[in-house]
């Protein structure tokens, strides 16, 4: 946690060190940082969720091979829903980068 605080302070120091910075440039700079961090967290969470889903499906199929087809179908539905969350974050990041609602 301390590393993130130091990283954010370093970003803030770089932004404040710029000369003649307007409010729009602050918003643009923090939007880019927020979009990058948000996408990274979303991708990490999606990857962990997909790994857990696949592991549980493989374990269930190994215990009872007769329900392998049902488990696989359910797994693909769960993977699609996990991936949808990452895609939603991608849409939010693209909005922050290209159609920023916070610009004045």
N, C-alpha and C positions, 0 to 999 in steps of 0.2 A: 504494500500500500504506500509506503514511503517513496518507493521508486516512481509511482505514478504522480505523486504530489510534486516531486522534484522535476519530473518531465513536464508537467503542466506549467510549473513556474518558469522553466526554461523557455517554453513556447511563449508565455506571457512576456518574459523579458525581451525576447526577440521582436515581438510585436510592438512593445512600448519603445524600443530603441529606434524604430523607424521614424524618419523625419516627416512632418506634415502629413500625418496619417488622419484620414477622415473616418467618420463612423462607419461608412460603407465598407471600407477596407478591413476594419476590425471584424465586422460581421462576416465578410467573405473569408477571412483567415480562420476564424473559429468555426465556420461552417465546414471548411475543408478538413480541419482537424477532427471535428465531430463526426463527419461522414466516414472518414478513414477508421477511426476508433470504433464507431458503431458497426461498420461492416466487418471489421476484424472480430469483434465479440460475437456478432451474429453467425459468422462462418465457424468460429470455434464451437459455439453452442450447438449449431446444426451438425457438425462433424461428430461431436460427442454423442448427441442423441441418435444419430444414424448408426454409430458403432454399437451403442447399447441395444438398439432395436435388432440389428443383425445378430448380435451375440445371443440375445434371448430367443430369437427364432431358430438359430442353429441348435441351441441347447434343447429347446422344445421338440424339434424334429428328431434329435438324437434320442430323447427319452421315449417318444412315441412316434415312430415313423408313419403310422397310418394317418395322422392329421397334418402331415407335411404340406399338403396342398392348401389347406385352410390357413395354416400359419403363414405360408408364403404370400397368399393373397392379402391377409391382414397386414403383413409386414410392408408390402408395397403401398398400401393405403397410408400407413403410418409414416413411411418415408416421404410420400408426397406431401403430407401435412407438415412435416418437419421442414422440408425444402421450401414450402410456401412461406414460412416465417422468415427464412433468409431472403427470399425474393421480395417480401414486403419491406425489409430493411434496405434492400438495394433500391427500391422505388423511393423511399424516404431520403436516402443518400443522394440520389439523382436530383430530387427536388431541392435539397439543400445546395447542391452544386450549381444547378443550371436555372432553376426557377425559384430562387430563394424568396420566401415570403417575408423575411425580416429586413430586406433592403428598404431603404427610405426613398 
